[in-house]
Amino acid sequence: MSGVPRPNRPSSTRTLHDGLTVVVDGTTGTVRAEPTGYRAVMQYTVRVTRDDGWWVAEVAGIEDATVRTQEWAQLDAEVRSLIADLTGAWPDDVEIDWVEA
């Protein structure tokens, strides 16, 4: 069933011999072909709050995607790593819109 949301399923890729990579989106089930080496940018909104001396970041659209760090400087890397782990994206391909709550 194409187009039916299936949360928390990773995307899968397969490189073909003709220089194309087939990408199956784990959430929607859609299939697309991309030139090998092409990376799609994934955009996420992250809500940041302070809680008892900790920075808390919640990623919108990903269930249970929350990071807590004591230093602001750690937050970006931790959030990118979490998104990469949960979605299969490369951390460098994640674009983040930071929102202070």
C-alpha positions in Angstrom: 0.0 0.0 0.0 1.9 3.1 -1.2 1.4 6.4 0.6 0.2 4.9 3.9 2.3 6.2 6.8 4.4 3.6 8.6 6.1 5.5 11.4 9.6 4.6 12.6 10.6 2.4 9.6 14.0 3.2 8.1 14.5 4.0 4.5 16.4 1.5 2.4 18.6 2.0 -0.6 20.1 -0.1 -3.3 22.7 1.0 -5.9 22.2 -0.2 -9.4 24.9 -0.8 -12.0 23.7 2.1 -14.2 24.6 4.8 -11.7 21.2 5.0 -10.1 20.3 4.4 -6.5 16.8 3.3 -5.7 15.5 4.7 -2.4 12.4 3.3 -0.6 11.0 5.7 2.1 10.3 3.6 5.2 7.6 5.9 6.4 5.5 6.4 3.3 6.6 3.4 1.2 7.3 5.7 -1.8 10.1 4.6 -4.2 12.3 7.0 -6.1 15.5 6.7 -8.2 18.4 9.1 -7.7 21.8 9.5 -9.3 24.3 7.6 -7.2 26.0 9.9 -4.8 23.0 12.2 -4.5 21.8 13.0 -1.0 18.4 14.4 -0.2 18.3 17.0 2.6 15.9 16.1 5.4 14.4 19.0 7.3 13.3 18.8 11.0 12.0 21.3 13.5 13.6 21.0 16.9 12.0 22.6 20.0 14.5 23.6 22.7 13.8 24.2 26.3 15.7 24.5 29.6 14.9 22.0 32.4 16.8 22.1 35.7 20.1 23.1 34.1 19.7 20.9 31.1 19.1 21.8 27.4 16.2 19.6 26.2 15.6 19.2 22.4 12.5 17.5 21.0 12.4 16.6 17.3 9.0 17.2 15.8 7.6 14.4 13.7 9.8 11.6 15.3 8.3 9.8 18.2 10.4 9.7 21.4 13.2 11.8 19.7 14.4 13.8 22.7 18.0 14.8 23.6 19.2 16.2 26.9 22.6 17.9 27.2 24.2 20.1 29.8 26.0 22.3 27.3 24.5 24.1 24.3 27.6 23.3 22.2 26.8 19.6 22.4 23.1 19.9 21.3 23.6 20.2 17.5 25.8 17.1 17.2 23.6 15.1 19.6 20.4 16.0 17.8 21.9 15.2 14.4 23.2 11.8 15.7 19.7 10.9 17.1 17.9 11.8 13.8 20.5 9.8 11.9 20.1 6.8 14.1 16.3 6.9 13.9 15.9 7.7 10.2 19.0 6.3 8.5 19.9 9.8 7.2 23.5 11.1 7.1 23.9 13.6 9.9 25.3 16.2 7.4 22.0 15.8 5.3 19.8 16.9 8.2 18.7 20.5 8.2 17.4 21.7 11.5 15.0 24.6 12.3 15.7 25.4 16.0 12.7 26.8 17.9 12.9 28.1 21.4 9.9 27.1 23.5 
